[in-house]
Amino acid sequence: AGCEKEPSSYMWIYILLGNMLRGVGETPITPLGISYIDDFAKEEDVPVYVACLHTIAMLGPMFGFLLGSLCAKLYVDIGFVDLGSITITPQDSRWVGAWWLGFLIGGLISFLAAIPFCFLPKSLKKPEEVNKDKTSCGLLENMGTTKKKLTPAKLKTRNQLIYPFLSDFYTSLKKVLSNRMYFTFLCCSLLQFSSFIGFLTYKPKYMEQQYGQSASKSNFLIGLTTLPPVGIGIFLGGFIMKKYKMGIIGATKFAFTMSFLAYVFTLLHFFVGCENHVVAGMTVSYE
């Protein structure tokens, strides 16, 4: 009778809240970091610096997979049960690794990495000769999205009527979404990341089922073979853009060519694979 009752746990709420807090802390790094690089770095050096930023961002998941591989080798109740009494191995389908240990290690490292940010100056001095066209505001004005500037009097009146943060956010969001080039790039990025995440999510499970690998070894292989090439590709893309000094049109043609070649190579996956395992009642009859 006890087995018929479905197990229930509310621990997923803690995981959800933890991921929300992590997202809140991680989000400012990319937009603010790229904006700072674009405003203060030399124009020809921006692609390389942005590529380095994204390359380092790809190294994090790689080490995460390696850490997950290590944690998957440890039993889930490590520290609470006598490991000598465990009779199953990581190769057993009933094995559950210490998935929670990665959250503790990652959280501690994130906390330590956040400490240096507390010592940064509150305001940063801009270079003496700053190109106004490179700033986000200048770029929007040059592209025609900013039709008129608000005078200080109008700005003060508007802030008195509407909460300034929400008003400024709405104005900026409207300008960005009305930019056809950026909106197209946003849709393209959504499609690319959706396919990449799906591939990265199911590939470890495919390696477990088809090649008989443990969850630990699958994560290790994924982290070692999939993510480093992506990071190298991002860095090389930024280096090529700097070398040939590509503009908007050149960068678009370059991105289209690389995406098309990636699509062609991805088609090769249809010709590589293994037959399904023989499972009684699913792939073959019980007889």
Secondary structure as a PSIPRED ss2 file (coil, helix, strand):
# PSIPRED VFORMAT (PSIPRED V4.0)

   1 A C   1.000  0.000  0.000
   2 G C   1.000  0.000  0.000
   3 C C   1.000  0.000  0.000
   4 E C   1.000  0.000  0.000
   5 K C   1.000  0.000  0.000
   6 E C   1.000  0.000  0.000
   7 P C   1.000  0.000  0.000
   8 S C   1.000  0.000  0.000
   9 S C   1.000  0.000  0.000
  10 Y C   1.000  0.000  0.000
  11 M H   0.000  1.000  0.000
  12 W H   0.000  1.000  0.000
  13 I H   0.000  1.000  0.000
  14 Y H   0.000  1.000  0.000
  15 I H   0.000  1.000  0.000
  16 L H   0.000  1.000  0.000
  17 L H   0.000  1.000  0.000
  18 G H   0.000  1.000  0.000
  19 N H   0.000  1.000  0.000
  20 M H   0.000  1.000  0.000
  21 L H   0.000  1.000  0.000
  22 R H   0.000  1.000  0.000
  23 G H   0.000  1.000  0.000
  24 V H   0.000  1.000  0.000
  25 G H   0.000  1.000  0.000
  26 E H   0.000  1.000  0.000
  27 T C   1.000  0.000  0.000
  28 P C   1.000  0.000  0.000
  29 I H   0.000  1.000  0.000
  30 T H   0.000  1.000  0.000
  31 P H   0.000  1.000  0.000
  32 L H   0.000  1.000  0.000
  33 G H   0.000  1.000  0.000
  34 I H   0.000  1.000  0.000
  35 S H   0.000  1.000  0.000
  36 Y H   0.000  1.000  0.000
  37 I H   0.000  1.000  0.000
  38 D H   0.000  1.000  0.000
  39 D H   0.000  1.000  0.000
  40 F H   0.000  1.000  0.000
  41 A C   1.000  0.000  0.000
  42 K C   1.000  0.000  0.000
  43 E C   1.000  0.000  0.000
  44 E C   1.000  0.000  0.000
  45 D C   1.000  0.000  0.000
  46 V H   0.000  1.000  0.000
  47 P H   0.000  1.000  0.000
  48 V H   0.000  1.000  0.000
  49 Y H   0.000  1.000  0.000
  50 V H   0.000  1.000  0.000
  51 A H   0.000  1.000  0.000
  52 C H   0.000  1.000  0.000
  53 L H   0.000  1.000  0.000
  54 H H   0.000  1.000  0.000
  55 T H   0.000  1.000  0.000
  56 I H   0.000  1.000  0.000
  57 A H   0.000  1.000  0.000
  58 M H   0.000  1.000  0.000
  59 L H   0.000  1.000  0.000
  60 G H   0.000  1.000  0.000
  61 P H   0.000  1.000  0.000
  62 M H   0.000  1.000  0.000
  63 F H   0.000  1.000  0.000
  64 G H   0.000  1.000  0.000
  65 F H   0.000  1.000  0.000
  66 L H   0.000  1.000  0.000
  67 L H   0.000  1.000  0.000
  68 G H   0.000  1.000  0.000
  69 S H   0.000  1.000  0.000
  70 L H   0.000  1.000  0.000
  71 C H   0.000  1.000  0.000
  72 A H   0.000  1.000  0.000
  73 K C   1.000  0.000  0.000
  74 L C   1.000  0.000  0.000
  75 Y E   0.000  0.000  1.000
  76 V C   1.000  0.000  0.000
  77 D C   1.000  0.000  0.000
  78 I E   0.000  0.000  1.000
  79 G C   1.000  0.000  0.000
  80 F C   1.000  0.000  0.000
  81 V E   0.000  0.000  1.000
  82 D C   1.000  0.000  0.000
  83 L H   0.000  1.000  0.000
  84 G H   0.000  1.000  0.000
  85 S H   0.000  1.000  0.000
  86 I C   1.000  0.000  0.000
  87 T C   1.000  0.000  0.000
  88 I C   1.000  0.000  0.000
  89 T C   1.000  0.000  0.000
  90 P C   1.000  0.000  0.000
  91 Q C   1.000  0.000  0.000
  92 D C   1.000  0.000  0.000
  93 S C   1.000  0.000  0.000
  94 R C   1.000  0.000  0.000
  95 W C   1.000  0.000  0.000
  96 V C   1.000  0.000  0.000
  97 G E   0.000  0.000  1.000
  98 A C   1.000  0.000  0.000
  99 W H   0.000  1.000  0.000
 100 W H   0.000  1.000  0.000
 101 L H   0.000  1.000  0.000
 102 G H   0.000  1.000  0.000
 103 F H   0.000  1.000  0.000
 104 L H   0.000  1.000  0.000
 105 I H   0.000  1.000  0.000
 106 G H   0.000  1.000  0.000
 107 G H   0.000  1.000  0.000
 108 L H   0.000  1.000  0.000
 109 I H   0.000  1.000  0.000
 110 S H   0.000  1.000  0.000
 111 F H   0.000  1.000  0.000
 112 L H   0.000  1.000  0.000
 113 A H   0.000  1.000  0.000
 114 A H   0.000  1.000  0.000
 115 I H   0.000  1.000  0.000
 116 P H   0.000  1.000  0.000
 117 F H   0.000  1.000  0.000
 118 C H   0.000  1.000  0.000
 119 F H   0.000  1.000  0.000
 120 L C   1.000  0.000  0.000
 121 P C   1.000  0.000  0.000
 122 K C   1.000  0.000  0.000
 123 S C   1.000  0.000  0.000
 124 L C   1.000  0.000  0.000
 125 K C   1.000  0.000  0.000
 126 K C   1.000  0.000  0.000
 127 P C   1.000  0.000  0.000
 128 E C   1.000  0.000  0.000
 129 E C   1.000  0.000  0.000
 130 V C   1.000  0.000  0.000
 131 N C   1.000  0.000  0.000
 132 K H   0.000  1.000  0.000
 133 D H   0.000  1.000  0.000
 134 K H   0.000  1.000  0.000
 135 T C   1.000  0.000  0.000
 136 S H   0.000  1.000  0.000
 137 C H   0.000  1.000  0.000
 138 G H   0.000  1.000  0.000
 139 L H   0.000  1.000  0.000
 140 L H   0.000  1.000  0.000
 141 E H   0.000  1.000  0.000
 142 N H   0.000  1.000  0.000
 143 M C   1.000  0.000  0.000
 144 G C   1.000  0.000  0.000
 145 T C   1.000  0.000  0.000
 146 T C   1.000  0.000  0.000
 147 K C   1.000  0.000  0.000
 148 K C   1.000  0.000  0.000
 149 K C   1.000  0.000  0.000
 150 L C   1.000  0.000  0.000
 151 T C   1.000  0.000  0.000
 152 P H   0.000  1.000  0.000
 153 A H   0.000  1.000  0.000
 154 K H   0.000  1.000  0.000
 155 L H   0.000  1.000  0.000
 156 K H   0.000  1.000  0.000
 157 T H   0.000  1.000  0.000
 158 R H   0.000  1.000  0.000
 159 N H   0.000  1.000  0.000
 160 Q H   0.000  1.000  0.000
 161 L H   0.000  1.000  0.000
 162 I C   1.000  0.000  0.000
 163 Y C   1.000  0.000  0.000
 164 P H   0.000  1.000  0.000
 165 F H   0.000  1.000  0.000
 166 L H   0.000  1.000  0.000
 167 S H   0.000  1.000  0.000
 168 D H   0.000  1.000  0.000
 169 F H   0.000  1.000  0.000
 170 Y H   0.000  1.000  0.000
 171 T H   0.000  1.000  0.000
 172 S H   0.000  1.000  0.000
 173 L H   0.000  1.000  0.000
 174 K H   0.000  1.000  0.000
 175 K H   0.000  1.000  0.000
 176 V H   0.000  1.000  0.000
 177 L H   0.000  1.000  0.000
 178 S C   1.000  0.000  0.000
 179 N C   1.000  0.000  0.000
 180 R H   0.000  1.000  0.000
 181 M H   0.000  1.000  0.000
 182 Y H   0.000  1.000  0.000
 183 F H   0.000  1.000  0.000
 184 T H   0.000  1.000  0.000
 185 F H   0.000  1.000  0.000
 186 L H   0.000  1.000  0.000
 187 C H   0.000  1.000  0.000
 188 C H   0.000  1.000  0.000
 189 S H   0.000  1.000  0.000
 190 L H   0.000  1.000  0.000
 191 L H   0.000  1.000  0.000
 192 Q H   0.000  1.000  0.000
 193 F H   0.000  1.000  0.000
 194 S H   0.000  1.000  0.000
 195 S H   0.000  1.000  0.000
 196 F H   0.000  1.000  0.000
 197 I H   0.000  1.000  0.000
 198 G H   0.000  1.000  0.000
 199 F H   0.000  1.000  0.000
 200 L H   0.000  1.000  0.000
 201 T H   0.000  1.000  0.000
 202 Y H   0.000  1.000  0.000
 203 K H   0.000  1.000  0.000
 204 P H   0.000  1.000  0.000
 205 K H   0.000  1.000  0.000
 206 Y H   0.000  1.000  0.000
 207 M H   0.000  1.000  0.000
 208 E H   0.000  1.000  0.000
 209 Q H   0.000  1.000  0.000
 210 Q H   0.000  1.000  0.000
 211 Y H   0.000  1.000  0.000
 212 G C   1.000  0.000  0.000
 213 Q C   1.000  0.000  0.000
 214 S C   1.000  0.000  0.000
 215 A H   0.000  1.000  0.000
 216 S H   0.000  1.000  0.000
 217 K H   0.000  1.000  0.000
 218 S H   0.000  1.000  0.000
 219 N H   0.000  1.000  0.000
 220 F H   0.000  1.000  0.000
 221 L H   0.000  1.000  0.000
 222 I H   0.000  1.000  0.000
 223 G H   0.000  1.000  0.000
 224 L H   0.000  1.000  0.000
 225 T H   0.000  1.000  0.000
 226 T C   1.000  0.000  0.000
 227 L H   0.000  1.000  0.000
 228 P H   0.000  1.000  0.000
 229 P H   0.000  1.000  0.000
 230 V H   0.000  1.000  0.000
 231 G H   0.000  1.000  0.000
 232 I H   0.000  1.000  0.000
 233 G H   0.000  1.000  0.000
 234 I H   0.000  1.000  0.000
 235 F H   0.000  1.000  0.000
 236 L H   0.000  1.000  0.000
 237 G H   0.000  1.000  0.000
 238 G H   0.000  1.000  0.000
 239 F H   0.000  1.000  0.000
 240 I H   0.000  1.000  0.000
 241 M H   0.000  1.000  0.000
 242 K H   0.000  1.000  0.000
 243 K H   0.000  1.000  0.000
 244 Y H   0.000  1.000  0.000
 245 K C   1.000  0.000  0.000
 246 M C   1.000  0.000  0.000
 247 G C   1.000  0.000  0.000
 248 I H   0.000  1.000  0.000
 249 I H   0.000  1.000  0.000
 250 G H   0.000  1.000  0.000
 251 A H   0.000  1.000  0.000
 252 T H   0.000  1.000  0.000
 253 K H   0.000  1.000  0.000
 254 F H   0.000  1.000  0.000
 255 A H   0.000  1.000  0.000
 256 F H   0.000  1.000  0.000
 257 T H   0.000  1.000  0.000
 258 M H   0.000  1.000  0.000
 259 S H   0.000  1.000  0.000
 260 F H   0.000  1.000  0.000
 261 L H   0.000  1.000  0.000
 262 A H   0.000  1.000  0.000
 263 Y H   0.000  1.000  0.000
 264 V H   0.000  1.000  0.000
 265 F H   0.000  1.000  0.000
 266 T H   0.000  1.000  0.000
 267 L H   0.000  1.000  0.000
 268 L H   0.000  1.000  0.000
 269 H H   0.000  1.000  0.000
 270 F H   0.000  1.000  0.000
 271 F H   0.000  1.000  0.000
 272 V C   1.000  0.000  0.000
 273 G C   1.000  0.000  0.000
 274 C C   1.000  0.000  0.000
 275 E C   1.000  0.000  0.000
 276 N C   1.000  0.000  0.000
 277 H C   1.000  0.000  0.000
 278 V C   1.000  0.000  0.000
 279 V C   1.000  0.000  0.000
 280 A E   0.000  0.000  1.000
 281 G C   1.000  0.000  0.000
 282 M C   1.000  0.000  0.000
 283 T C   1.000  0.000  0.000
 284 V E   0.000  0.000  1.000
 285 S C   1.000  0.000  0.000
 286 Y C   1.000  0.000  0.000
 287 E C   1.000  0.000  0.000
